[in-house]
Amino acid sequence: MKRSIPLYAGVLLSAGCAAPQAGMETAPAAAPAPAVAQDANQRLDQLAEAFFEASLPLNPTQATSIGDNRYNHLFTVGFSAESRAAARALREEYAGRLLALDRASLDAEHQLTYDVFTRNLESARAGEQFPSHLVPLNQFFNWTAGFVGMGAGTGVHPFKTVKDYDDFLSRINGFQQGVDVTIANMREGMAAGVVQPRVLMERVLPQLSAHVVADPTTSLFYGPVTNMPADFSAADRQRLTAAYTAAIRDRIVPSFRKLHDFVRDEYLPRTRTTVGLSALPNGRAWYEYQVRAVTTTDLTPEQIHDVGLSEVARIHREMEKVKEQVGFRGDLKAFMQHIQSDPRYRYTTREEMLADYRNAQARIDATTDRLFNVKPAANYEIRPVEPFRERSFSGGSYTAASLDGSRPGVFHLNTYDPTGRPRYGMESLLIHEGSPGHHFQISIARELTGVPRIRRFGGFTAFSEGWGLYAETLGKELGLYQDPYQYFGFLSSELWRSIRLVLDTGIHAKGWTHAQAKQYARDNSATSESTIEAEVERFSAIPGQGLAYKIGELKITELRRRAEAALGSRFDIRAFHRAVLEDGALPLDVLDAKINRWIAAQQQAA
């Protein structure tokens, strides 16, 4: 069954058809599929749904995030021996069942599901040989921070009913077990020589110590008590207040203290001075796997490094044009230093920064119908990153809206050190994280109907981050970047994503130190020192992830140019964007084949 996607213009796609609109071509009705294909399609849907359903108890936080509250009383870390064994058994079972289906007997829609399902299983199986469970903690992917968000009432766990409150008290058991598993795994890693760089773990310590408080009422975990619904009975209010106070004092704070002291006293002395993944046992192969998994391509680290160098040079040439446009006298390096150091191009306060972004959100949201006839039903809002993790956090991130409409999507804006945050990067960052970037791509996928949940809630980083960066390239078409400095900000953003290709591969494949990586970033960008430091440390923490943006954007841009060349005056940008977004996140090679089919269908319909 084909999914349903809302058309922004008010037309609803239903049961695979749409009412004709101006500028839209209607394809001839398809002949009924053979019964055997229908049976195969149904079997695949059932198999994919069964796999997703069986996966939820292994990841109860994901279940909560998609509005399934059956496991709200559970919290697990996926890197425990039991969780890894259960996940492996589940993948092996369903890989065998999937192979029993003949892909050729499926229709085009279900072949996408087959390809996504297969890629997920194969990638996870290939990654089993690498001991990521021995390094489960770093400053960027700190699983305890996600638990804090839930417990503070700002994350995915709901705090609407008495049962919600009791469920989270139960989840604290899983948190305590997770701390013990983390320590045990890291000790195993120490024995095996698989440990984190020291600089990353030094950043973890303040993230942990922030929650070691003497007064439970000052803890972020006390937030649900402060904001308890008014309709709770006096007895429930009294019981829950006492229970949360005791849980913070006797369970949460001691667990954070235990993990903090372990990292400080036992783990830090055994950390490494190297920062690249290739410095670890079998690290080169591990990194090559990360590159393949993240980019969904067969590109080597060296090829990606060269792409990065080429893109940096190209974008520098475009920046030269802006420099000349604003009449700056001096070379590009001097211009970069000028806008980096001049306080006119920086924010002064957190409040000013938030207000600027929120005002721009309204402007941008009013223009996206120029390029899109598909939009999510959910809205999004802008919130600052929490103080306890802002120092090591990226410039921004997006969290999807709840499906029941109770919580909008959230663009978490990092307002730390506002004087280090450029005003000229505002428009590009906002359209990357908000509309039409991550908010569009992720929310549209989650709102799909009639497709298995592995398509709606799964993801491929190169597609998602590639779309976010591609969205930035749409700025001028959306009426943005009118200020040459805002356009320079977009170029700076694109430049930084290209620099990431160089830095990530430099650190993890070529043995670069942090000092080398930071110097390359300084020499080639107008990025602030605080951002360079946080970003370089981020690349060390999550090898390969920084490659996704530019590799994905280059592919989507290539596909657009291919479609424009093939269709000429018949090319419809809104239809192209629908074609890219309407099936959820896809591996880049699967997306390539799909757009080729879409182009052929457009040519046939003309």
C-alpha positions as CSV (number, residue, x, y, z in Angstrom):
1,M,0.0,0.0,0.0
2,K,1.4,3.4,-1.0
3,R,1.9,5.9,1.8
4,S,0.0,9.1,2.3
5,I,1.7,12.4,2.4
6,P,0.1,15.8,2.9
7,L,0.4,18.3,0.2
8,Y,1.1,21.8,1.6
9,A,-1.4,23.3,-0.9
10,G,-4.2,21.4,0.8
11,V,-4.5,18.4,-1.4
12,L,-4.1,15.0,0.3
13,L,-2.4,12.1,-1.4
14,S,-4.4,9.0,-0.5
15,A,-4.2,5.4,-1.6
16,G,-1.5,6.2,-4.1
17,C,-3.3,8.9,-6.1
18,A,-3.5,12.7,-5.9
19,A,-6.0,15.3,-7.3
20,P,-4.4,17.0,-10.3
21,Q,-2.9,20.5,-9.6
22,A,-1.6,23.2,-11.9
23,G,1.9,22.2,-13.0
24,M,1.4,18.6,-12.0
25,E,1.4,15.7,-14.5
26,T,-0.9,12.8,-14.0
27,A,0.5,9.4,-14.8
28,P,-1.7,6.7,-16.4
29,A,-3.2,4.2,-14.1
30,A,-1.0,1.2,-13.4
31,A,-2.1,-2.2,-14.3
32,P,-3.0,-4.5,-11.3
33,A,0.1,-6.3,-10.0
34,P,0.2,-10.0,-10.3
35,A,-1.2,-11.8,-7.2
36,V,2.2,-13.4,-6.5
37,A,3.8,-10.0,-6.3
38,Q,1.0,-8.7,-4.0
39,D,1.7,-11.7,-1.7
40,A,5.4,-11.0,-1.7
41,N,4.8,-7.4,-1.0
42,Q,2.5,-8.2,2.0
43,R,5.0,-10.8,3.3
44,L,7.8,-8.2,3.2
45,D,5.6,-5.6,5.0
46,Q,4.7,-8.1,7.7
47,L,8.4,-9.2,8.1
48,A,9.6,-5.6,8.4
49,E,7.0,-4.7,10.9
50,A,7.7,-7.9,12.9
51,F,11.3,-7.0,13.0
52,F,10.7,-3.5,14.2
53,E,8.2,-4.6,16.8
54,A,10.7,-7.2,18.2
55,S,13.4,-4.5,18.3
56,L,11.4,-2.1,20.5
57,P,11.9,-4.0,23.8
58,L,15.6,-3.9,23.1
59,N,15.4,-0.1,22.7
60,P,12.6,1.2,24.9
61,T,13.7,4.8,24.6
62,Q,13.2,4.6,20.9
63,A,9.7,3.2,21.5
64,T,8.9,6.2,23.8
65,S,10.3,8.6,21.1
66,I,7.8,7.4,18.5
67,G,4.8,7.5,20.9
68,D,4.8,3.8,21.9
69,N,4.4,3.9,25.7
70,R,4.5,0.2,26.4
71,Y,8.1,0.3,27.5
72,N,8.2,3.6,29.3
73,H,9.1,1.8,32.5
74,L,12.3,0.5,31.0
75,F,15.7,1.9,30.2
76,T,18.5,-0.1,28.6
77,V,22.0,0.6,27.2
78,G,22.5,-1.2,23.9
79,F,26.1,-2.0,24.6
80,S,25.6,-4.5,27.4
81,A,26.5,-8.1,26.6
82,E,22.8,-9.2,26.9
83,S,21.5,-6.4,24.7
84,R,24.2,-7.1,22.0
85,A,23.5,-10.8,22.0
86,A,19.7,-10.3,21.7
87,A,20.2,-7.8,18.9
88,R,22.5,-10.1,17.1
89,A,20.1,-13.0,17.4
90,L,17.3,-10.9,16.1
91,R,19.3,-9.7,13.1
92,E,20.4,-13.2,12.2
93,E,16.8,-14.5,12.4
94,Y,15.4,-11.8,10.1
95,A,18.3,-11.8,7.7
96,G,17.5,-15.4,6.9
97,R,13.8,-14.7,6.6
98,L,14.5,-11.7,4.3
99,L,16.8,-13.8,2.0
100,A,13.9,-16.2,1.5
101,L,12.0,-13.4,-0.3
102,D,12.6,-12.8,-4.0
103,R,13.4,-9.1,-4.5
104,A,12.4,-9.2,-8.2
105,S,8.9,-10.2,-7.2
106,L,8.3,-7.0,-5.3
107,D,6.9,-3.8,-6.7
108,A,9.2,-0.7,-6.8
109,E,7.9,0.7,-3.5
110,H,8.5,-2.6,-1.7
111,Q,11.9,-2.9,-3.3
112,L,12.9,0.3,-1.4
113,T,11.8,-1.4,1.8
114,Y,13.7,-4.5,0.9
115,D,16.9,-2.4,0.2
116,V,16.6,-0.4,3.4
117,F,16.0,-3.5,5.5
118,T,18.8,-5.4,3.9
119,R,21.3,-2.5,4.2
120,N,20.5,-2.1,7.9
121,L,21.0,-5.7,8.7
122,E,24.2,-6.0,6.6
123,S,25.8,-2.9,8.1
124,A,25.0,-3.9,11.6
125,R,26.5,-7.4,11.0
126,A,29.6,-5.9,9.4
127,G,30.1,-3.7,12.5
128,E,30.0,-6.6,15.0
129,Q,33.7,-7.3,14.5
130,F,34.6,-3.9,16.0
131,P,34.5,-3.4,19.8
132,S,32.5,-0.1,20.0
133,H,30.9,-1.4,23.2
134,L,34.3,-1.0,24.9
135,V,34.2,2.8,24.4
136,P,30.6,3.6,25.2
137,L,31.2,7.1,26.6
138,N,32.5,10.4,25.2
139,Q,31.8,14.0,25.4
140,F,29.6,14.1,22.3
141,F,27.7,10.8,22.6
142,N,27.2,10.7,26.3
143,W,24.3,8.4,26.9
144,T,23.8,9.8,30.4
145,A,23.0,13.2,28.9
146,G,20.0,11.7,27.1
147,F,18.8,10.2,30.3
148,V,19.1,13.6,32.0
149,G,16.9,15.1,29.2
150,M,14.3,12.5,29.8
151,G,14.4,12.9,33.6
152,A,14.3,16.7,33.4
153,G,11.1,16.6,31.5
154,T,12.6,18.1,28.3
155,G,13.2,14.8,26.5
156,V,11.0,12.1,25.1
157,H,9.6,10.7,28.4
158,P,6.2,12.1,29.1
159,F,5.2,13.5,32.4
160,K,1.5,13.9,32.1
161,T,0.0,11.2,34.3
162,V,0.8,9.6,37.6
163,K,1.8,6.4,35.7
164,D,4.3,8.5,33.7
165,Y,5.9,9.6,36.9
166,D,6.0,6.1,38.3
167,D,7.4,4.8,34.9
168,F,10.4,7.1,35.2
169,L,11.1,6.1,38.7
170,S,11.3,2.5,37.3
171,R,13.6,3.7,34.5
172,I,16.1,4.8,37.1
173,N,16.8,1.1,37.7
174,G,18.0,0.8,34.1
175,F,20.1,3.9,34.5
176,Q,21.9,2.5,37.5
177,Q,22.5,-0.7,35.6
178,G,23.7,1.3,32.6
179,V,26.4,3.0,34.8
180,D,27.6,-0.3,36.0
181,V,27.7,-1.7,32.4
182,T,29.6,1.4,31.2
183,I,32.3,1.0,33.9
184,A,32.6,-2.8,33.3
185,N,32.9,-2.3,29.5
186,M,35.5,0.5,29.9
187,R,37.5,-1.7,32.2
188,E,37.5,-4.4,29.6
189,G,38.5,-1.8,27.0
190,M,41.4,-0.8,29.2
191,A,42.6,-4.3,29.4
192,A,42.4,-4.7,25.6
193,G,44.0,-1.4,24.8
194,V,40.8,0.0,23.4
195,V,40.3,3.4,25.2
196,Q,39.2,6.9,24.4
197,P,41.6,9.9,23.9
198,R,42.3,11.7,27.1
199,V,41.1,15.0,25.8
200,L,37.6,13.7,25.2
201,M,37.2,12.1,28.6
202,E,38.4,15.3,30.2
203,R,35.4,17.0,28.6
204,V,33.1,14.2,30.0
205,L,34.0,15.0,33.6
206,P,32.1,18.3,33.9
207,Q,29.1,16.8,32.1
208,L,28.9,14.2,34.9
209,S,29.8,16.3,37.9
210,A,27.0,18.8,37.0
211,H,24.5,16.2,38.3
212,V,26.3,15.5,41.6
213,V,24.3,17.9,43.7
214,A,23.8,18.1,47.5
215,D,20.3,19.4,47.3
216,P,17.9,17.2,45.3
217,T,15.7,20.2,44.6
218,T,18.5,21.8,42.6
219,S,18.8,18.7,40.3
220,L,17.5,18.8,36.8
221,F,15.7,15.5,37.7
222,Y,13.6,17.5,40.1
223,G,12.0,19.4,37.2
224,P,9.0,17.1,36.9
225,V,8.2,17.6,40.6
226,T,8.3,21.4,40.1
227,N,6.1,21.1,37.0
228,M,3.7,18.4,38.3
229,P,0.3,18.6,36.7
230,A,-2.3,20.5,38.8
231,D,-4.9,17.7,38.6
232,F,-2.8,15.3,40.6
233,S,-4.3,14.4,43.9
234,A,-2.6,15.7,47.1
235,A,-1.7,12.1,48.1
236,D,0.0,11.5,44.7
237,R,1.8,14.8,44.8
238,Q,3.1,14.0,48.3
239,R,4.1,10.5,47.4
240,L,5.8,11.4,44.1
241,T,7.7,14.4,45.6
242,A,9.1,12.1,48.3
243,A,9.9,9.4,45.8
244,Y,11.7,11.7,43.4
245,T,13.6,13.4,46.2
246,A,14.8,10.0,47.5
247,A,15.6,8.7,44.0
248,I,17.8,11.8,43.2
249,R,19.6,11.6,46.6
250,D,20.0,7.9,46.9
251,R,20.2,6.6,43.3
252,I,20.8,9.2,40.7
253,V,23.4,11.3,42.4
254,P,25.4,8.3,43.7
255,S,25.4,6.8,40.1
256,F,26.7,10.0,38.6
257,R,29.3,10.3,41.3
258,K,30.4,6.6,40.8
259,L,30.8,7.1,37.0
260,H,32.6,10.5,37.4
261,D,35.0,9.1,40.0
262,F,35.7,6.1,37.9
263,V,36.5,8.2,34.8
264,R,38.7,10.6,36.9
265,D,40.6,8.2,39.0
266,E,40.8,5.0,37.0
267,Y,40.1,5.6,33.4
268,L,41.8,8.9,32.7
269,P,45.3,7.6,33.6
270,R,44.8,4.8,31.0
271,T,43.5,7.0,28.2
272,R,45.6,7.6,25.1
273,T,47.4,10.6,23.8
274,T,46.5,9.7,20.2
275,V,43.1,10.8,18.9
276,G,42.5,8.8,15.7
277,L,40.6,5.6,15.4
278,S,43.4,4.1,13.3
279,A,45.6,4.2,16.5
280,L,43.5,1.4,18.0
281,P,43.9,-2.3,17.3
282,N,42.4,-3.0,13.8
283,G,41.6,0.7,13.8
284,R,42.2,1.2,10.1
285,A,39.6,-1.4,9.2
286,W,37.3,0.0,11.8
287,Y,37.5,3.4,10.3
288,E,37.0,2.1,6.8
289,Y,33.8,0.4,8.1
290,Q,32.6,3.6,9.7
291,V,33.2,5.5,6.4
292,R,31.2,2.9,4.4
293,A,28.4,2.8,7.0
294,V,28.0,6.5,7.4
295,T,28.3,7.5,3.7
296,T,26.6,4.5,2.2
297,T,29.3,4.5,-0.5
298,D,32.4,2.6,-1.3
299,L,34.6,5.7,-1.2
300,T,37.9,5.2,0.6
301,P,39.2,7.7,3.2
302,E,41.8,8.9,0.8
303,Q,39.3,9.6,-2.0
304,I,37.1,11.5,0.5
305,H,40.2,13.4,1.7
306,D,40.8,14.5,-1.9
307,V,37.2,15.5,-2.4
308,G,37.5,17.7,0.7
309,L,40.6,19.4,-0.5
310,S,39.0,20.1,-3.9
311,E,35.8,21.5,-2.4
312,V,37.7,23.7,0.0
313,A,39.6,25.2,-3.0
314,R,36.3,25.7,-4.9
315,I,34.5,27.4,-2.1
316,H,37.5,29.7,-1.4
317,R,37.1,30.9,-4.9
318,E,33.5,31.7,-4.3
319,M,34.4,33.5,-1.1
320,E,36.8,35.7,-3.0
321,K,33.8,37.0,-5.0
322,V,32.0,38.0,-1.8
323,K,35.1,39.7,-0.5
324,E,35.3,41.8,-3.7
325,Q,31.6,42.5,-3.5
326,V,31.8,44.1,-0.1
327,G,35.0,46.0,-1.1
328,F,37.4,44.5,1.4
329,R,41.0,45.3,0.6
330,G,43.2,42.4,1.5
331,D,43.5,38.7,0.8
332,L,40.9,36.1,1.8
333,K,42.7,35.1,4.9
334,A,42.7,38.7,6.1
335,F,39.0,39.0,5.3
336,M,38.2,35.8,7.3
337,Q,40.2,37.2,10.2
338,H,38.4,40.5,9.9
339,I,34.9,39.1,10.2
340,Q,36.0,36.6,12.8
341,S,37.5,39.3,15.1
342,D,35.1,42.2,14.4
343,P,32.5,42.2,17.2
344,R,29.9,43.6,14.7
345,Y,29.6,40.2,13.2
346,R,29.2,38.4,16.5
347,Y,26.4,38.1,19.0
348,T,26.6,39.9,22.3
349,T,24.2,37.9,24.5
350,R,22.4,34.6,24.5
351,E,19.0,36.4,24.5
352,E,19.9,38.4,21.4
353,M,21.0,35.2,19.6
354,L,17.8,33.4,20.4
355,A,15.7,36.3,19.4
356,D,17.5,36.6,16.1
357,Y,17.0,33.0,15.2
358,R,13.4,33.0,16.2
359,N,12.6,36.0,14.1
360,A,14.3,34.4,11.1
361,Q,12.3,31.2,11.6
362,A,9.1,33.1,10.9
363,R,10.6,34.6,7.8
364,I,11.9,31.4,6.4
365,D,8.8,29.3,7.1
366,A,6.8,31.8,5.0
367,T,8.9,31.1,1.9
368,T,9.3,27.3,1.7
369,D,6.2,26.8,-0.4
370,R,8.2,28.3,-3.3
371,L,10.2,25.0,-3.5
372,F,8.0,22.5,-1.7
373,N,4.6,21.0,-2.2
374,V,5.1,18.6,0.7
375,K,5.6,19.8,4.3
376,P,5.3,18.1,7.7
377,A,2.2,18.6,9.8
378,A,4.4,19.1,12.8
379,N,5.9,22.5,13.7
380,Y,9.2,23.1,15.4
381,E,10.6,25.6,18.0
382,I,14.0,26.8,19.0
383,R,15.5,26.1,22.4
384,P,18.9,26.7,23.8
385,V,21.2,23.7,24.5
386,E,21.2,22.8,28.2
387,P,24.1,24.4,30.2
388,F,25.6,21.2,31.4
389,R,26.5,20.0,27.9
390,E,26.7,23.2,25.8
391,R,30.5,23.6,26.0
392,S,31.2,20.5,24.1
393,F,28.1,20.5,21.9
394,S,27.8,21.4,18.3
395,G,26.3,24.6,17.0
396,G,22.9,23.1,16.8
397,S,20.9,19.9,16.5
398,Y,17.3,18.8,15.8
399,T,15.0,16.5,17.7
400,A,11.8,15.3,16.0
401,A,8.3,16.2,17.1
402,S,6.2,13.6,19.0
403,L,3.7,11.9,16.7
404,D,0.7,12.7,19.0
405,G,1.3,16.4,18.6
406,S,2.1,17.0,22.3
407,R,5.7,18.1,21.6
408,P,6.9,20.0,18.6
409,G,10.2,19.4,16.9
410,V,13.1,21.2,18.6
411,F,16.1,23.0,17.1
412,H,18.6,23.0,20.0
413,L,20.7,26.1,19.4
414,N,24.0,26.3,21.2
415,T,24.2,29.8,22.8
416,Y,27.4,29.1,24.7
417,D,29.9,31.9,24.2
418,P,27.7,34.1,22.1
419,T,30.5,36.4,21.2
420,G,32.1,33.4,19.4
421,R,28.9,32.7,17.4
422,P,28.7,34.5,14.0
423,R,25.7,36.5,13.1
424,Y,26.4,35.7,9.4
425,G,25.9,32.0,10.0
426,M,22.4,32.3,11.3
427,E,20.3,31.8,8.1
428,S,22.3,28.8,6.9
429,L,22.3,27.0,10.3
430,L,18.6,27.7,10.7
431,I,17.5,26.2,7.4
432,H,19.8,23.2,8.0
433,E,18.3,22.3,11.3
434,G,14.8,23.6,10.9
435,S,12.8,24.2,7.7
436,P,13.4,23.0,5.1
437,G,16.3,21.0,6.5
438,H,16.1,18.3,9.2
439,H,12.7,19.4,10.4
440,F,11.2,18.7,6.9
441,Q,13.2,15.5,6.1
442,I,12.8,13.8,9.5
443,S,9.2,14.9,10.2
444,I,8.0,14.0,6.7
445,A,9.4,10.5,7.1
446,R,7.9,10.0,10.5
447,E,4.5,11.1,9.3
448,L,4.4,8.6,6.4
449,T,1.6,6.1,6.5
450,G,1.3,2.7,4.8
451,V,5.0,1.9,5.0
452,P,6.9,-0.2,7.6
453,R,8.2,1.6,10.6
454,I,11.8,0.8,9.6
455,R,11.3,3.3,6.8
456,R,9.6,5.9,8.9
457,F,11.9,5.9,11.9
458,G,15.1,4.5,10.5
459,G,17.8,6.6,9.0
460,F,21.0,6.9,7.0
461,T,23.3,9.7,8.1
462,A,24.5,10.6,4.6
463,F,20.9,11.1,3.4
464,S,19.8,13.0,6.5
465,E,22.8,15.3,6.9
466,G,23.2,15.5,3.2
467,W,19.7,16.8,2.9
468,G,20.4,19.3,5.7
469,L,23.4,20.7,3.8
470,Y,21.5,20.6,0.5
471,A,18.8,22.7,2.2
472,E,21.4,25.3,2.9
473,T,22.1,25.6,-0.9
474,L,18.4,26.6,-1.4
475,G,18.9,29.8,0.5
476,K,18.9,32.2,-2.5
477,E,15.9,30.4,-4.0
478,L,14.1,31.0,-0.8
479,G,14.9,34.7,-0.8
480,L,17.6,34.4,1.8
481,Y,21.3,35.4,1.7
482,Q,20.4,38.9,0.4
483,D,23.0,40.2,2.8
484,P,26.4,39.3,1.3
485,Y,27.6,38.4,4.8
486,Q,24.8,35.9,5.2
487,Y,25.8,34.4,1.9
488,F,29.3,34.3,3.2
489,G,27.9,32.6,6.2
490,F,26.4,29.9,4.0
491,L,29.7,29.5,2.1
492,S,31.5,29.3,5.5
493,S,29.0,26.5,6.5
494,E,29.6,24.6,3.2
495,L,33.3,25.2,3.6
496,W,33.3,23.8,7.1
497,R,31.5,20.7,5.9
498,S,34.2,20.3,3.3
499,I,36.9,20.9,5.8
500,R,35.3,18.1,7.8
501,L,36.1,15.7,5.0
502,V,39.8,16.7,5.4
503,L,39.8,16.7,9.2
504,D,37.9,13.5,9.8
505,T,40.0,11.5,7.3
506,G,43.2,13.3,8.5
507,I,42.6,12.4,12.1
508,H,41.4,8.8,11.6
509,A,43.2,7.7,8.5
510,K,46.3,9.9,8.3
511,G,47.3,10.2,11.9
512,W,46.8,13.9,12.3
513,T,46.9,15.3,15.8
514,H,44.4,17.7,17.2
515,A,46.9,20.5,16.8
516,Q,47.3,19.7,13.1
517,A,43.6,19.5,12.6
518,K,42.9,22.8,14.4
519,Q,45.6,24.5,12.4
520,Y,44.2,23.4,9.1
521,A,40.8,24.6,10.2
522,R,42.2,28.0,11.3
523,D,44.1,28.4,8.0
524,N,41.1,27.7,5.8
525,S,38.0,29.1,7.6
526,A,36.6,32.0,9.6
527,T,35.4,29.7,12.3
528,S,35.9,30.8,15.9
529,E,38.4,29.1,18.1
530,S,35.8,27.7,20.5
531,T,33.9,26.2,17.6
532,I,37.1,24.7,16.1
533,E,38.0,23.1,19.4
534,A,34.5,21.6,19.9
535,E,34.3,20.4,16.3
536,V,37.7,18.8,16.1
537,E,37.0,17.0,19.4
538,R,33.6,15.9,18.0
539,F,35.3,14.4,14.9
540,S,37.5,12.3,17.3
541,A,34.5,11.2,19.3
542,I,32.4,10.0,16.3
543,P,34.7,8.8,13.5
544,G,33.2,9.2,10.1
545,Q,30.0,11.1,11.0
546,G,31.4,14.4,9.8
547,L,31.7,12.9,6.3
548,A,28.0,12.5,5.9
549,Y,27.1,16.1,5.2
550,K,29.2,16.9,2.2
551,I,29.1,13.4,0.6
552,G,25.3,13.4,0.9
553,E,24.8,17.0,-0.3
554,L,27.1,16.3,-3.3
555,K,24.9,13.3,-4.3
556,I,21.6,15.2,-3.9
557,T,23.0,18.1,-5.9
558,E,24.2,15.7,-8.6
559,L,20.8,14.1,-8.8
560,R,19.1,17.5,-9.2
561,R,21.5,18.5,-12.0
562,R,20.9,15.2,-13.7
563,A,17.1,15.7,-13.5
564,E,17.4,19.3,-14.8
565,A,19.5,18.2,-17.7
566,A,17.2,15.3,-18.6
567,L,13.9,17.2,-18.2
568,G,14.8,20.7,-19.3
569,S,11.9,23.0,-19.1
570,R,9.7,20.2,-17.7
571,F,11.8,20.0,-14.6
572,D,9.7,20.9,-11.5
573,I,11.8,21.6,-8.4
574,R,8.8,21.0,-6.1
575,A,8.3,17.6,-7.7
576,F,12.0,16.8,-7.4
577,H,12.0,17.6,-3.7
578,R,9.0,15.5,-3.2
579,A,10.7,12.6,-5.0
580,V,13.7,12.9,-2.7
581,L,11.7,13.2,0.6
582,E,8.6,11.1,0.1
583,D,10.1,7.7,0.8
584,G,12.1,8.5,4.0
585,A,15.9,8.3,4.4
586,L,17.6,6.0,1.8
587,P,21.2,4.8,1.2
588,L,22.7,7.1,-1.4
589,D,23.0,4.4,-4.1
590,V,19.3,3.4,-3.5
591,L,18.3,7.1,-3.8
592,D,20.3,7.4,-7.0
593,A,18.5,4.5,-8.6
594,K,15.1,5.8,-7.4
595,I,15.7,9.3,-8.9
596,N,16.7,7.6,-12.2
597,R,13.4,5.8,-12.2
598,W,11.6,9.1,-11.4
599,I,13.3,10.9,-14.2
600,A,12.3,8.2,-16.6
601,A,8.7,8.3,-15.4
602,Q,8.6,12.1,-15.9
603,Q,10.0,11.7,-19.4
604,Q,7.4,9.0,-20.2
605,A,4.6,11.1,-18.9
606,A,5.5,14.2,-20.9
